[in-house]
Amino acid sequence: MESRLFEPTRLGALRLPNRLVMAPMTRNRATADGVPQPIMATYYAQRASAGLIIAEASTPNAVGQTYPNITAIYNQAHVLGWRRVTDAVRASGGRMFLQLQHGGRVGHPDNSGHTPIAPSSIPLPETIHTPAGPRDAVAPREMTTDDIRSTTADFAAAARNAIDAGFAGVEVHSANGYLLHQFLARGTNRRTDAYGGSVAGRIRFTVEVVQAVAEAIGPERVGLRISPAVGANGIDEGDTDSIYPELTKTLADVGLAYLHVVFADPDKPLFQTIRKNWPGTLIANPMLPWPGPLPADGGKHQGEQLLDAGADLISLGRSFLANPDLVERLRLGAPLNEVRAEGLMYTGGENGYTDYPTLTSAASNEVLEPASPIAN
Ligand SMILES: Cc1cc2nc3c(=O)[nH]c(=O)nc-3n(C[C@H](O)[C@H](O)[C@H](O)COP(=O)(O)O)c2cc1C
């Protein structure tokens, strides 16, 4: 029997040809001011056979910029740049959401031109990559309620821009230690106002952003990404087992397109609680070795286990990065390209980006090779 990964399914108004989702991956191929470049259209169109592509973290305003050359979605140049990408993906038969990410304290004045803002003035305990190399993080400015209000409005405006740019929807990034996750976690949120303190206080900003974005473009076009217990970017949640049951219960009735769980472990009670609380589509990103190496099947087996445990769609990151035709390779049980070291580096150019072979291009190279000595 064919794996359920290859079953067609639905996501809101979209028909997906399979249950495999390309996870959002920052690749730093935009201009310094966040405009997507033509090479990005090639990269994403190469991967259009994914059931759904979630395009990389894009900032909804200038202060939210994390690293150099990340994508943005707050002005017309960004919209036009992204439209080239969505047009190319649609022409290749694909479907795309865009991830909206504000970095919060994961940012640097040398990257964004602004002092980062965050729930509390607690610096990232790590260096940050800048055009001049790694720099010590600076202390972020604690957000006022006006900052919270205007940032929420910027997320909503960014979502409208994403729809203008041809995306089918957006994913709100409340994972991996960026701004919304900083609000969720006790270690980074020491606020004493309505946006801090109790779990109800700490989830409030994520809830309000999701509601504002859902109001702007319709809940069926909005996903939410969370990473329970993932300590990325110096995050210390404190009470993981209270935060996520409450967050998922609070948002259960909004009618979102999906909830996307990073490093999902089907054996963890928290995963089962989240599944129980969430009435809609659940995308699970399996827990694979990090930083690697990946299993030979790229995460297929773990994906199938998560489908059995109640997930609806499976997202894979690095396997899609290295295999433009990942769906076909997994279906055939064909060997996968390995992620090349430079493919994980957040640098410009096609090296490790658009130059990973498909099965067809690899096969035609094999056929051509014997001819080349004669040509020499
Ligand atoms: C190069 C790279 C860039 C990433 N950028 C993002 C990002 O922009 N947003 C995000 O939520 N996760 C990001 N991630 C995490 C992936 O979405 C995914 O959760 C992670 O790679 C684990 O999945 P995998 O084991 O299938 O690679 C990134 C991962 C990689 C390897």
The ligand as an ORCA input file, in Angstrom:
! r2SCAN-3c Opt
* xyz 0 1
  C      18.829     26.630      6.501
  C      17.661     26.615      7.467
  C      16.900     27.761      7.634
  C      15.787     27.754      8.490
  N      14.998     28.881      8.576
  C      13.808     28.829      9.247
  C      12.875     29.893      9.162
  O      13.048     30.869      8.426
  N      11.740     29.787      9.900
  C      11.486     28.704     10.692
  O      10.441     28.666     11.348
  N      12.344     27.669     10.749
  C      13.472     27.682     10.032
  N      14.299     26.596     10.013
  C      13.870     25.358     10.687
  C      13.146     24.438      9.698
  O      11.902     24.998      9.296
  C      12.876     23.047     10.316
  O      12.052     23.203     11.440
  C      14.171     22.378     10.712
  O      15.109     22.409      9.649
  C      13.915     20.906     11.122
  O      13.388     20.189     10.031
  P      14.325     19.140      9.198
  O      14.871     18.215     10.240
  O      13.400     18.448      8.240
  O      15.400     19.950      8.541
  C      15.439     26.577      9.200
  C      16.233     25.432      9.043
  C      17.320     25.430      8.166
  C      18.105     24.156      7.966
*
